[in-house]
Amino acid sequence: MAKGKKSKVVHTKENKKGGTSFFQDNPITRYLKETRAEMAKVTWPTRDEAIRLTGVVLAVTAGMAVFLGVVDTVFSTLFRLIVGT
């Protein structure tokens, strides 16, 4: 252990019988609980916002596809002219 660093101690709640519960220490269960808590904090878009933003994504994707197609055609033509194929 590095000098000056303390080890992390995980405290668990005891169940009614005086022991600790497996599910309180289980990292998967803890992850799922924390994920659920974070998802509750999310501000979800309205249906209209989601539709509008989906349209923007599709338009930008189509625009970039056309742009890259044109650039590819131009460079292919220039390459053929230079190489002489």
C-alpha positions, -999 to 999 in steps of 0.1 A, spaced: 0 0 0 13 35 -8 26 56 20 0 80 34 -30 63 18 -56 47 40 -75 16 29 -111 20 22 -134 3 47 -169 -6 35 -195 -6 63 -225 -28 58 -258 -27 75 -266 -57 97 -297 -77 90 -322 -87 117 -301 -119 126 -270 -98 133 -252 -108 101 -245 -88 69 -265 -92 38 -248 -105 6 -268 -80 -15 -255 -50 3 -219 -58 -5 -225 -71 -40 -210 -47 -65 -235 -55 -92 -265 -48 -70 -248 -16 -58 -242 -6 -94 -278 -13 -104 -292 7 -75 -269 37 -82 -278 35 -119 -315 35 -111 -310 66 -88 -291 84 -116 -317 76 -142 -344 91 -119 -324 124 -121 -324 126 -159 -345 152 -176 -360 134 -205 -370 153 -237 -406 157 -246 -420 137 -276 -419 168 -298 -382 175 -289 -372 139 -295 -389 139 -330 -373 173 -339 -338 162 -327 -342 129 -346 -349 149 -377 -318 170 -372 -297 139 -368 -311 123 -399 -307 155 -419 -270 160 -408 -263 123 -415 -278 125 -450 -260 158 -457 -227 143 -446 -233 112 -468 -239 134 -499 -208 156 -490 -185 126 -486 -199 110 -518 -191 142 -537 -156 144 -522 -150 107 -530 -160 112 -566 -138 143 -570 -108 126 -555 -114 94 -575 -116 114 -607 -84 134 -599 -66 102 -590 -76 86 -624 -65 117 -642 -31 117 -625 -24 80 -627 -39 77 -662 -59 46 -657 
